[in-house]
Amino acid sequence: MPSFRVDHVKDIKGLAGYLEKRFESHARSPFRIRISQEEECLTVLMDGCIRKNGRKYLSVLNNLSDMLAEYILKSYEKNILEKIITRFCVGLPKSDRDEIYRIACSRLYTQAEGNLGNLIETRRKLISSKIAEYLRDTENLTLEGFVTFRLGEYVSRLETEIERSIRQYYIERQYEEYISLLSAFVRMQVPRVPELHVFVLKDGRYKVEGTGPFDIPEDVTEGFGIKKGDPVIDDDDFMIGFLLTCAPVRIFIHNATSFKNKELLNTIRIVFQECVLLNE
């Protein structure tokens, strides 16, 4: 009867329970588990009808490797991420490391993008293939040692994700500082226009109008090269500069869903708290 021994697991009973549930989900599972309490290891037994290195044996081996790979993702991955962050972020305070960890987890587990499942599946397949390759040559698997010494490519991919998360963290922090400066500037400004209407045009430009009788001051339109009969702004950078100069008490953005630069729209909403989005 072919068998595999798995030991040096931080939670041997947890692994046993996890595998048993997975085995139960298969109507005719070829596996059984035996736990040795003294040695803190478990043995996975296969049906006696399965011959080692036969076609069915290799299929069952791949199935078991998939289950162990899922267990590693669930039980080890976040700890590996924390270790990578500690190694990459020497000197950063814990609050910064925690924020980088949050960003990494968001990228790895909670992104709303359609390929999130594919990203997790890619990691699972990579680990599974390494386990199957290893078990074809040996019947003993030291799980924690395997994670440490045999999953270099997998860990390398996590390191790449942490590097991206670090870059994202600094970009977000710079953005927060940028927003803070803009907000402080607006608070110090005397409003030149009580209310300002921004119409998002189909070609991505912005038409701007005041609310009568308070039109946009001529020195502002002239400074930004805006024609009085065709008050249109072409450039996103000009747009934020124009709004800061006008410092309106309230902004109405028409056709807000047509706003192509979502980051600019978000900046306007944060800096100008009285910002009303209209979808017409």
C-alpha positions in Angstrom: 0.0 0.0 0.0 1.7 3.2 -1.1 2.1 5.9 1.5 3.6 9.3 2.2 4.8 10.8 5.5 4.5 14.5 6.2 6.2 15.9 9.3 7.6 19.1 10.9 4.3 20.9 10.4 3.5 23.8 12.8 -0.1 22.5 13.2 -0.1 18.8 12.4 -3.7 18.3 13.6 -4.8 21.3 11.5 -3.2 19.7 8.4 -4.8 16.4 9.2 -8.3 18.0 9.6 -7.8 19.9 6.4 -6.9 16.9 4.4 -9.7 14.8 5.9 -12.2 17.3 4.8 -10.8 17.4 1.3 -10.8 13.6 1.2 -14.4 13.5 2.3 -15.4 15.9 -0.5 -14.5 13.1 -3.0 -17.0 10.3 -3.1 -14.4 7.6 -3.7 -11.3 9.1 -2.2 -8.2 6.9 -2.5 -6.6 8.4 0.7 -6.6 7.6 4.4 -4.7 9.4 7.2 -2.9 8.1 10.2 -1.4 10.5 12.8 1.5 9.7 15.0 1.2 11.8 18.1 4.6 10.9 19.4 6.5 12.0 16.3 4.2 14.9 15.4 3.8 13.6 11.8 1.0 12.1 9.7 1.0 9.4 7.1 -1.2 9.5 4.0 -2.2 6.0 2.9 -3.4 5.1 -0.6 -5.7 2.3 -1.6 -4.0 -1.0 -1.9 -5.2 -1.3 -5.5 -3.0 1.6 -6.6 0.4 0.5 -7.7 3.4 2.8 -7.3 4.4 4.7 -10.4 1.4 3.4 -12.3 -0.8 5.8 -14.2 -3.4 6.0 -11.5 -0.7 6.5 -8.9 0.6 9.6 -10.7 -2.9 11.0 -11.0 -3.5 10.5 -7.2 -0.1 11.9 -6.4 -1.0 15.1 -8.4 -4.3 15.3 -6.5 -2.6 15.1 -3.1 0.0 17.7 -4.3 -2.8 20.1 -5.1 -4.3 19.7 -1.6 -0.9 20.3 0.1 -0.3 23.3 -2.2 -3.7 24.8 -1.1 -2.8 24.2 2.5 0.6 26.0 2.1 -1.3 29.0 0.5 -3.7 29.1 3.4 -1.3 28.4 6.3 2.1 29.7 5.2 1.8 32.4 2.6 0.9 35.4 4.9 3.8 34.5 7.2 6.1 34.4 4.3 4.9 37.8 3.2 5.6 39.2 6.7 9.2 37.8 6.7 9.9 39.3 3.2 8.6 42.7 4.3 10.8 42.5 7.5 13.8 41.7 5.3 13.0 44.3 2.6 12.0 47.1 4.9 14.7 47.3 7.5 14.5 50.6 9.3 10.9 51.4 8.5 8.6 51.7 11.5 6.0 49.0 12.2 3.2 51.2 11.0 4.8 51.6 7.6 5.4 47.8 7.4 1.9 47.1 8.3 0.6 49.4 5.6 2.8 47.7 3.0 1.5 44.3 4.2 -2.1 45.6 3.8 -1.3 46.7 0.2 0.3 43.3 -0.6 -2.7 41.4 0.8 -5.0 43.7 -1.2 -3.1 42.9 -4.4 -2.9 39.2 -3.7 -6.3 38.4 -2.2 -8.9 41.2 -2.6 -8.4 42.9 -6.0 -11.6 43.3 -7.8 -9.9 42.5 -11.1 -11.1 39.4 -13.0 -7.7 37.8 -13.1 -7.4 37.6 -9.3 -8.5 33.9 -9.3 -5.9 33.2 -12.0 -3.2 34.8 -9.9 -4.0 32.6 -6.9 -4.3 29.5 -9.2 -0.9 30.2 -10.8 0.7 30.2 -7.3 -1.1 27.0 -6.4 -0.1 25.2 -9.6 3.5 26.3 -9.1 3.6 24.9 -5.6 1.7 21.7 -6.5 4.1 20.9 -9.4 7.1 21.3 -7.0 5.5 19.0 -4.5 4.5 16.4 -7.1 8.0 16.5 -8.5 9.5 16.0 -5.0 7.1 13.1 -4.0 7.9 11.2 -7.2 11.4 10.7 -5.7 10.7 10.3 -2.0 7.9 9.2 0.4 8.8 11.7 3.1 7.9 15.4 3.0 9.2 17.8 5.7 6.7 20.5 5.0 8.3 23.5 6.6 11.7 22.6 5.2 10.2 22.2 1.8 8.6 25.6 2.0 11.9 27.1 3.0 14.3 25.4 0.6 12.3 24.1 -2.3 9.9 26.9 -3.2 12.5 29.5 -4.4 10.5 30.4 -7.5 7.3 30.8 -5.6 9.0 33.0 -2.9 10.6 35.0 -5.6 7.2 35.8 -7.1 6.0 37.0 -3.6 9.1 39.1 -3.3 8.2 40.8 -6.6 4.7 41.5 -5.3 6.2 43.0 -2.1 8.5 45.3 -4.2 5.4 46.5 -6.1 3.5 47.0 -2.9 6.4 49.1 -1.5 6.4 51.3 -4.6 2.6 51.6 -4.4 3.0 52.6 -0.7 5.4 55.4 -1.5 3.2 56.6 -4.4 0.2 56.7 -2.1 2.1 58.5 0.6 3.3 61.1 -1.9 -0.3 61.4 -3.2 -1.6 62.0 0.4 1.1 64.7 0.9 0.0 66.3 -2.5 -3.6 66.3 -1.4 -2.8 67.8 1.9 -0.9 70.6 0.3 -3.7 71.3 -2.2 -6.3 71.3 0.6 -4.3 73.7 2.7 -3.9 76.0 -0.4 -7.6 76.0 -1.1 -8.5 76.8 2.6 -6.2 79.9 2.4 -7.7 81.1 -0.9 -10.5 83.7 -1.2 -13.2 82.2 -3.4 -13.2 83.9 -6.8 -16.4 82.1 -7.9 -19.1 81.0 -5.4 -20.2 78.1 -7.6 -18.5 76.5 -10.6 -20.0 74.1 -13.2 -17.7 71.6 -15.0 -19.2 69.8 -18.0 -17.3 66.8 -19.1 -17.3 66.7 -22.9 -17.3 63.6 -25.1 -13.8 64.2 -26.3 -12.5 64.3 -22.7 -12.1 68.1 -22.4 -13.9 70.2 -19.8 -16.3 73.1 -20.3 -16.3 75.5 -17.3 -19.0 78.0 -16.3 -19.8 80.2 -13.3 -23.3 80.7 -11.9 -24.8 84.1 -12.9 -24.4 86.8 -12.0 -21.0 85.5 -10.7 -19.1 84.6 -13.9 -15.5 83.5 -14.0 -13.3 86.6 -13.6 -11.6 87.8 -16.7 -8.1 87.7 -15.2 -8.6 84.0 -14.5 -9.8 83.1 -18.0 -7.1 85.2 -19.6 -4.4 83.6 -17.4 -5.5 80.1 -18.5 -6.1 81.1 -22.1 -9.8 80.3 -21.9 -12.0 81.9 -24.6 -15.0 83.7 -23.2 -17.4 82.3 -25.8 -15.9 78.8 -25.6 -14.7 78.3 -22.0 -13.0 74.9 -22.5 -10.0 73.4 -20.8 -8.0 70.8 -22.6 -5.4 69.7 -20.1 -5.9 67.9 -16.8 -3.0 69.8 -15.1 -4.6 73.1 -16.3 -7.9 71.8 -14.9 -6.6 71.4 -11.3 -4.7 74.7 -11.5 -7.8 76.5 -12.8 -9.9 75.1 -9.9 -7.3 76.1 -7.3 -7.2 79.6 -8.7 -11.0 79.9 -8.7 -11.3 78.2 -5.3 -15.1 77.8 -5.6 -17.2 77.2 -2.5 -19.1 74.5 -4.5 -18.3 72.6 -7.7 -20.9 70.8 -9.8 -19.5 68.2 -12.2 -21.9 67.3 -15.0 -21.6 63.9 -16.8 -19.3 62.7 -14.0 -19.3 59.1 -15.3 -17.6 60.4 -18.5 -14.6 61.6 -16.5 -11.7 59.8 -18.1 -9.1 60.7 -15.5 -10.5 59.0 -12.4 -7.5 60.1 -10.3 -8.2 63.7 -11.2 -11.8 63.3 -10.4 -11.0 61.8 -7.0 -8.5 64.6 -6.3 -11.1 67.2 -7.0 -13.6 65.4 -4.7 -11.2 65.3 -1.8 -9.7 68.8 -2.1 -13.1 70.5 -2.8 -15.3 68.9 -0.2 -18.4 70.6 -1.6 -18.3 68.7 -4.9 -21.5 67.5 -6.4 -21.4 64.8 -9.1 -24.2 64.9 -11.6 -24.9 62.1 -14.2 -27.1 63.5 -16.9 
